């Protein structure tokens, strides 16, 4: 059962992801419509991941996969409407979902590992390094695969939108 606080958290999560996607979109200098679509897709994808992680038994990797898949599908739909390649929408929308904290903890663990000579401490740090590193790799892989599958499924539409614009 969803309460108002949870829905508010989902909306805030999507709003912050949209702001991040706007920043990432502006860097690549797309048309103005594409910036708004990227913000919308980031909000939808990040909110979906947040919802799946909190209300189902999905971990961050699987939730990221389904969110990236949704972003991929919606980017193909909006590519036809805005007449712009789907990648212009999907890439900036996926960037807010990159697991930066896990990657940071992996690198921090590597630095700590180099400082300690104690076997017990080193073993615990090594476990953290592998846990965070594997999580980072799985989430990044899920984002890439989830966004790419719709492009492969709807290859003809995706190809026509990017190569044969008229």
N, C-alpha and C positions, 0 to 999 in steps of 0.2 A: 504494500500500500504506500502510495506516494503522499507525502505531506507538502505543505507550502514551502518549508525550508529547503527541502530537497529540490523542488522545482526552481526555487530561487538560485540554488547552487549550480544547477544545470545551466540556467540562463547566464549567470555570471561567468561560468567556465567558457561558454560559447562566445560571450562578448569579449573576454580577454584573448581568446584564440583569434577572433576576427581582427582585433587591433594588431596582433602580431602578424597576421597574414597580410594586412594592409601594408605594414612596413616591409615585409618580404616582397610583396608585389611591386611596390614602387621602385625597388632596386632594379628590376628588369625592364622598366619603362613600357608597360603594356598600355593598351587603350583604357580610358577611364572606366568603361563598363566592366572590363576584365578585373579591375581592382575591386569593385563592389561584389562581383561574383566570387572572387577568391575569398573575400571576407565572409560571405554567406556560406560557402562550402567549408571553410575552416570552422565556423561556428557550428554548423551541422555535424561535421565529423568529430570535432573535439567533444561536443555535447553527447554525441552517440557513444563515444568511447567512455566518457565519464559515467553515463547511464549504465552501460553494460558492465563496467567494473564494479559499480555500487549495487546494482540490483540483480545481477546474475553471478554465477560462479566463475565467470571468465577472468583470466589474468590479464595483465597489461598487453601481452603479446597478441592474444586472440582478439581482445577488444580493439586493439590498434588495427589488426587485419580487417575486421568488419567495418571499422570507421574508414579506413583507406579504400576499401571496396566501394563503400557508399560515395566517397568523394570521387572515385574514378567514374562511377556510373553517372553521377550528377554532372561531372565535368564534360562528359560526352554530350549530355543533354543540353547543357548551356553553351557548348561550343557551336552547336547548330543554331541556337537562338542568337548568340552574339556574333557569330561568324568569325571565330577566332580559334586557334588550335587548343585542344583540350588540355594540353600540357601547361599552357599559360595559366590555367585555373588550378590544376591539381597540384603542381609543385609548391607554390606558395601556401596552399591550403594544408599541405602535409607537414611543412616545416615546424609549425607550433607543436606537433605531436612527437618530435624527436626527443628521445629520453635523455635530456641533458644531465639531469641529476645522477642517473645511473652511470653515465660516461664519466662525469666528474668524480664520483666515488671510486670508480675503477682506477683512474689516474692517481687520485689521492692515496688509494691503497698501495699502488705501485711505489709511490714516494715513501710511504710509511714502511713498506717492506724493505726498502733499501737502507732504512735507518736502524732497524732492529736486528740484533744478532741472536736474540732469545728464540729458541725453537718453538716454544708454546705460543708466544706472541706472533711469530712469523707464520705459524700454521693457521691461526685464526685470521690473520690479515690475508693470507693466500685464499682462504675460503671466501672472504668478502670480495676479493679481486675477481675470482671466477664467477661468483654469483652475480655481481653487478655487470661484469663484462659480457657474460652470456645473455643476461637480460637485455643489455644494450644491443647486442648483435641480433637477437631474436626480434626485438621490436622494430629495428631498422629493416630487417628482412621482411617482416610482416607489412610494413608500410609500403615498401617497394613492390612486393608481390601483389598486395591488395589493390594498389593503384594501377598496376600493369594488367591484371586479368581483364578488366573491362575493355581496355584498349585492344587486347587480343581477341576478345569475344566479338566486339564490334569493330573489327579491323577495317572493314570496307568504309563504314561511316567515318571512322577516325582518319583514315587515309584521305578520303575525299575532302574532309574539312581542312586538312593541313596542306594538301598538295594541289588540289584542284579547285580552289576557290574561284568563283566566277562573279 
